[in-house]
Amino acid sequence: MLKRWVRQWLESRGYAVFNTRSPVGYAQDGLFTFNNDHFRHDAPFRAAYERGVRANGGVDPGTEWRVHVAMWAAGVALRVEGDFVECGVNGGLTSTAILERHGWSGAGRRYWLVDTFGGPVLQQYTQAEAAGGRLAAARDALQRGAYVMDVEQVRANFAAWAGVEVVQGAVPEALKEVKAERVAFLHLDMNCAYPERAALEHFWPKMSAGGVVLFDDYAYFGNEELARTIDEAARGLGAEVLSLPTGQGLMLR
Ligand SMILES: C[S@@+](CC[C@H](N)C(=O)[O-])C[C@H]1O[C@@H](n2cnc3c(N)ncnc32)[C@H](O)[C@@H]1O
């Protein structure tokens, strides 16, 4: 019923809606589409996503399409030399799903996970981000207990895989603890422009050709200042970010 109404509404405004194969469409996490979301029914995807939700204390944030993109990006990065790095880990939903989906063995590479494990660094938000509501959102999330504060709980989750290194500290200072010579995959998910730019500029020279940078919130609504900052940094590195309808951003080395 809703689908028919949306189709009629779109057609009345000159848009044609094709291939509405999904019976209900995908409507979560800022993304509403009738496009084919068949990956959600693939057994390896389901098992990996559900393992990620377990790492996240059983809380499913409804980010399947984003995690699907992350799993794919990690698969591409596995074809090139280098370590994996995530800055902004929290309970570890995305990285856990990646490890599970790709049957991570730890052979030949390490997976570095960097977080304060104390929530965002409020002093790192710029005036523009504060004006856009990002600082208030971070404070609110902290108060709601949305961030994992127990690093030992995170270490216990990742103990299931070899070669995973959990680093506690604030980016950019903590980046010196990441002893990676080459990097194949960089996932940035700190929801704050300053540390994300710093991490991008820190790791870019170490990235292998064909390596992947994935920004979790580049195109997510409310993060316009983050996107502006990353675009500026990318231009300086001679690269460009692909904006994704999931809210993510993708950059290839
Ligand atoms: C949205 S959560 C990350 C979610 C995670 N990637 C997942 O898959 O569930 C953002 C995380 O970034 C961390 N963070 C924010 N600013 C940081 C900084 N400057 N250095 C290290 N961690 C930071 C927070 O502590 C929080 O755990």
The ligand as an SDF file (V2000), in Angstrom:
LIG
                    3D

 27 29  0  0  0  0  0  0  0  0999 V2000
   29.9860    5.8440   16.0940 C   0  0  0  0  0  0  0  0  0  0  0  0
   31.0880    5.1600   17.2180 S   0  0  0  0  0  0  0  0  0  0  0  0
   31.9530    3.9570   16.2680 C   0  0  0  0  0  0  0  0  0  0  0  0
   31.0790    2.8230   15.8330 C   0  0  0  0  0  0  0  0  0  0  0  0
   31.8160    1.6130   15.3070 C   0  0  0  0  0  0  0  0  0  0  0  0
   32.6680    1.9070   14.1690 N   0  0  0  0  0  0  0  0  0  0  0  0
   30.8900    0.4660   15.0110 C   0  0  0  0  0  0  0  0  0  0  0  0
   31.0730   -0.2210   14.0090 O   0  0  0  0  0  0  0  0  0  0  0  0
   29.9450    0.2400   15.7810 O   0  0  0  0  0  0  0  0  0  0  0  0
   32.2670    6.4420   17.3840 C   0  0  0  0  0  0  0  0  0  0  0  0
   33.4410    6.0860   18.2670 C   0  0  0  0  0  0  0  0  0  0  0  0
   34.4810    7.0280   18.0210 O   0  0  0  0  0  0  0  0  0  0  0  0
   35.2120    7.2050   19.2040 C   0  0  0  0  0  0  0  0  0  0  0  0
   35.9580    8.4630   19.0820 N   0  0  0  0  0  0  0  0  0  0  0  0
   35.4690    9.7010   18.8530 C   0  0  0  0  0  0  0  0  0  0  0  0
   36.4570   10.5880   18.7660 N   0  0  0  0  0  0  0  0  0  0  0  0
   37.6150    9.9050   18.9380 C   0  0  0  0  0  0  0  0  0  0  0  0
   38.9990   10.2680   18.9520 C   0  0  0  0  0  0  0  0  0  0  0  0
   39.3930   11.5200   18.7460 N   0  0  0  0  0  0  0  0  0  0  0  0
   39.9030    9.2960   19.1580 N   0  0  0  0  0  0  0  0  0  0  0  0
   39.5320    8.0050   19.3520 C   0  0  0  0  0  0  0  0  0  0  0  0
   38.2450    7.6080   19.3530 N   0  0  0  0  0  0  0  0  0  0  0  0
   37.2950    8.5520   19.1410 C   0  0  0  0  0  0  0  0  0  0  0  0
   34.1710    7.1790   20.2870 C   0  0  0  0  0  0  0  0  0  0  0  0
   34.7210    6.8140   21.5370 O   0  0  0  0  0  0  0  0  0  0  0  0
   33.1760    6.1310   19.7550 C   0  0  0  0  0  0  0  0  0  0  0  0
   33.4050    4.8720   20.3320 O   0  0  0  0  0  0  0  0  0  0  0  0
  1  2  1  0
  2  3  1  0
  2 10  1  0
  3  4  1  0
  4  5  1  0
  5  6  1  0
  5  7  1  0
  7  8  2  0
  7  9  1  0
 10 11  1  0
 11 12  1  0
 11 26  1  0
 12 13  1  0
 13 14  1  0
 13 24  1  0
 14 15  1  0
 14 23  1  0
 15 16  2  0
 16 17  1  0
 17 18  1  0
 17 23  2  0
 18 19  1  0
 18 20  2  0
 20 21  1  0
 21 22  2  0
 22 23  1  0
 24 25  1  0
 24 26  1  0
 26 27  1  0
M  CHG  2   2   1   9  -1
M  END
$$$$
